[in-house]
Amino acid sequence: MDACRRELVKLQQGDAENLELWRQFIELSLEEFNRIYARLDVAFDLYRGESHYNPMLAETVALLESRGLASASEGATVVNLEEEGLGVCIVRKSDGGFNYATSDIATVRSRVAEFCPDRIIYVTDERQQLHFRQFFSICRKLGVVTRLDHVWFGLMRLPEGTFSTRQGNVIRLEALLDEAERRALAIIRAASPEMPPSQQAELAAAVGLGAVKYADLSHDPQNLIVFSWDRALALDGNSGPYLQYAHARICSLLDKYAAQVPGADPQAGALRLDAPIERQLALHLLQYPAAVVRAADSYQPNVLADYLFTLSQAYSSFYQQMPVLKADAAVRDSRIRLCALVAAVLREGLGLLGIQAPARI
């Protein structure tokens, strides 16, 4: 460990050999990360590792010292936060190296100067809470007025205990995605054997990845999750595939309407909400914007997931009780418009969760 620490200090001080190794590590890591991100349909506008802020670290410590916030302690430089119940935060170690706190303070200074953000959001697991409370406090003492939020999430565990590389019980994300697609493909092949294999594979990816994403995002992020394959890859109940299927069923209904009334616009008809269940569904649709804002403000995607699930249940009850295509023309057109609105909300809501909404499953 001492040898590792010495190499880190050499890297931070610009050692040529360590810098070259570090560049190779970054290139290899990003190549692999981006391969998985592309599969998940995740993209970033900007990559900046902590090393980007390395030139600012000594200056940041000097600024803390000049403001009377940092002082020497047993060879290290620290900020004393004991009056706030946050202990002592080390900003330069006794060997001269810097740590995460120093990097994070420098990062805030850089981001405020470059982007003038309204807020900066940090997402890590629950074990980092003290670190963020400490460096948020230091930033406030430096005069940073930008809102700093730490969004921490609970860990995922197996029924028999914590994931551990030593115990060899780690489930890799790629293996999970492969299994999700495999299960989805088996169901799609059985349900739609006439579908071209390439289309089956594309649909299996959308359904399988939707199951994995929804299984994660539909939980309160701060709750501990006990992992199980069946729960993570659920294709029914409160799951991503259930919502995707609800959307696809409405798309099928809209196709039948288009065949029955060629050239008609489902959105053009007047809404007639005569039956109580129609009004209930319409009122639920009106709650969508508030659910999106609430999920965003609270950093809880599960709020939106819960809304979409209850919407799909409300639609199912409506469809079971109210004839649509067989109703009189004016009623039919009103109900088809209501169905189209539900499909639009499901499609957009799933999209906000990073989940595709295929028109056919």
Residue pairs with C-beta under 8 A, 6 or more apart in sequence:
5 95
5 97
6 95
7 18
8 97
9 95
9 96
9 97
10 18
11 18
11 19
11 22
12 54
12 57
12 97
12 98
22 51
26 49
30 47
36 173
36 174
37 43
37 44
39 177
39 209
40 177
40 209
40 213
40 354
41 209
41 354
41 356
42 354
50 100
50 103
50 107
53 103
53 106
53 107
53 110
54 103
56 106
56 109
56 110
57 98
57 102
57 103
57 106
58 98
59 106
60 91
60 102
60 105
60 106
60 109
61 70
61 77
61 91
61 92
61 98
61 102
63 142
64 70
64 77
64 79
64 91
64 105
64 138
64 142
65 71
65 77
67 141
67 142
69 79
69 138
69 141
69 142
70 77
70 78
70 79
70 91
71 77
71 78
71 80
72 78
73 88
74 94
75 94
76 90
76 92
76 93
76 94
77 90
77 91
77 92
78 88
78 89
78 90
78 91
79 88
79 89
79 91
79 134
79 138
80 88
81 87
81 88
81 89
81 134
81 137
81 138
82 88
84 137
86 130
86 133
86 134
86 137
87 130
87 134
89 101
89 134
89 135
89 138
90 99
90 101
91 98
91 99
91 101
91 102
91 105
92 98
92 99
92 102
93 99
100 131
101 131
101 134
101 135
101 138
104 131
104 135
105 135
105 138
105 139
105 142
108 120
108 135
108 139
108 144
108 146
108 148
109 142
109 144
111 117
111 120
111 146
112 144
112 146
117 146
118 146
118 147
119 146
119 147
119 148
119 149
120 146
120 147
120 148
120 149
121 149
121 151
121 299
122 132
122 148
122 149
122 150
122 151
123 151
123 152
123 153
124 132
124 150
124 152
124 153
125 152
125 153
125 154
125 155
126 152
126 153
126 154
126 155
126 222
128 150
128 152
129 150
129 152
132 148
132 150
132 152
133 150
136 148
136 150
139 148
149 299
151 221
151 299
152 221
152 222
153 221
153 222
154 221
154 222
154 223
154 224
154 225
155 162
155 224
155 225
156 163
156 224
156 225
156 226
156 227
157 163
157 224
157 225
157 226
157 227
158 169
158 226
158 227
159 226
159 227
159 228
160 169
163 169
163 170
163 171
164 170
171 227
176 212
176 232
176 233
177 208
177 209
177 212
179 229
179 233
180 208
180 209
180 211
180 212
180 232
180 233
181 201
181 204
181 205
181 208
181 209
182 204
182 208
183 208
183 233
183 235
184 203
184 204
184 205
184 207
184 208
184 211
184 235
184 241
185 200
185 201
185 204
185 208
187 207
187 235
188 195
188 200
188 203
188 204
188 207
188 361
189 200
191 361
192 200
192 360
195 203
203 358
203 360
203 361
206 244
206 356
206 358
207 235
207 240
207 241
207 244
207 358
207 361
208 233
209 355
209 356
210 240
210 241
210 243
210 244
210 350
210 355
210 356
211 232
211 233
211 234
211 235
211 239
211 240
211 241
212 232
212 233
212 240
213 240
213 353
213 354
213 355
214 239
214 240
214 241
214 243
214 305
214 353
214 355
215 231
215 232
215 233
215 234
215 239
215 240
216 225
216 232
217 301
217 302
217 305
217 353
217 354
218 238
218 239
218 301
218 302
218 305
218 306
218 309
219 225
219 302
220 300
220 302
221 299
221 300
221 301
221 302
234 241
235 241
235 242
236 242
238 309
240 350
240 355
241 361
242 309
242 312
243 308
243 309
243 312
243 346
243 350
243 355
243 357
244 350
244 355
244 356
244 357
244 358
244 361
245 361
246 312
246 315
246 316
246 346
247 343
247 346
247 347
247 350
247 357
247 358
247 359
248 357
248 358
248 359
248 360
248 361
250 315
250 339
250 340
250 342
250 343
250 346
251 343
251 359
251 360
252 360
253 324
253 325
253 336
253 339
254 266
254 336
254 339
254 340
254 343
256 325
257 264
257 266
257 324
257 325
257 332
257 336
258 264
260 325
261 333
264 333
266 333
266 336
266 337
266 339
266 340
267 337
267 340
268 333
268 337
269 330
269 333
269 334
269 336
269 337
270 330
270 333
270 334
271 282
271 334
271 337
271 338
272 278
272 330
272 331
272 334
273 279
273 282
273 334
273 338
274 331
275 321
275 322
277 317
277 318
277 321
277 322
278 318
278 322
278 335
278 338
280 314
280 318
281 314
281 315
281 318
281 338
281 342
282 338
284 310
284 311
284 314
285 311
285 338
285 341
285 342
285 345
287 307
288 307
288 311
288 345
288 349
291 303
291 304
291 307
292 304
292 349
292 352
294 300
294 303
295 301
295 302
295 303
295 304
295 307
301 353
304 349
304 352
304 353
305 353
307 349
308 345
308 346
308 349
308 350
311 342
311 345
311 346
311 349
312 342
312 346
315 339
315 342
318 338
319 339
322 335
324 332
324 335
324 336
324 339
325 332
325 336
326 332
327 335
346 357
347 357
350 356
350 357
351 357
